[in-house]
Amino acid sequence: MPGRQRVAARSPLLDALDRWVGRSEPGARCLPSISVGYSDSRAFRDAFPDCVAYGFFPYRHMSLELLGELAHGRDERIDVRDLALAVDCYREVATELLG
């Protein structure tokens, strides 16, 4: 189908995210899923066909219901503690993959 993208179900990026999740929440792991939401990763994959990108944002302090109401809504906001958690995740994963 035109416009349909294949997203790698396994990749070094997903493996690094999985390791970070395991360090942050022992016993937890990443599982690929489909979301009805939109992620900028779609635009990156369109622009750079060899790019591996996932719409991954870790959160611990907001419920899934509240996140669904607030993320990308008219009054968009997230818990600042979850923003700090995401910064920690992205920094650690980038350092692991890029050195």
Backbone hydrogen bonds, N-H to C=O, Kabsch-Sander energy under -0.5 kcal/mol:
donor,donor_aa,acceptor,acceptor_aa,energy
4,R,1,M,-1.5
7,V,5,Q,-0.5
8,A,6,R,-0.5
15,D,11,S,-2.6
16,A,12,P,-2.3
17,L,13,L,-2.5
18,D,14,L,-2.6
19,R,15,D,-2.0
20,W,16,A,-2.2
21,V,17,L,-2.7
22,G,18,D,-2.3
23,R,19,R,-2.0
24,S,20,W,-2.5
25,E,21,V,-3.2
28,A,25,E,-2.8
42,R,39,S,-1.8
43,A,40,D,-0.5
44,F,40,D,-1.8
45,R,41,S,-2.5
46,D,42,R,-2.1
47,A,43,A,-2.4
48,F,44,F,-2.5
51,C,48,F,-2.6
53,A,51,C,-0.6
56,F,54,Y,-1.7
57,F,55,G,-0.5
67,L,63,S,-2.8
68,G,64,L,-2.3
69,E,65,E,-1.5
70,L,66,L,-2.3
71,A,67,L,-2.7
73,G,70,L,-1.6
76,E,73,G,-1.2
82,D,79,D,-0.9
83,L,79,D,-1.7
84,A,80,V,-2.1
85,L,81,R,-1.9
86,A,82,D,-2.3
87,V,83,L,-2.4
88,D,84,A,-2.3
89,C,85,L,-2.3
90,Y,86,A,-3.0
91,R,87,V,-2.4
92,E,88,D,-2.4
93,V,89,C,-2.8
94,A,90,Y,-2.3
95,T,91,R,-2.4
96,E,92,E,-2.4
97,L,93,V,-2.4
98,L,94,A,-2.9
99,G,95,T,-2.0
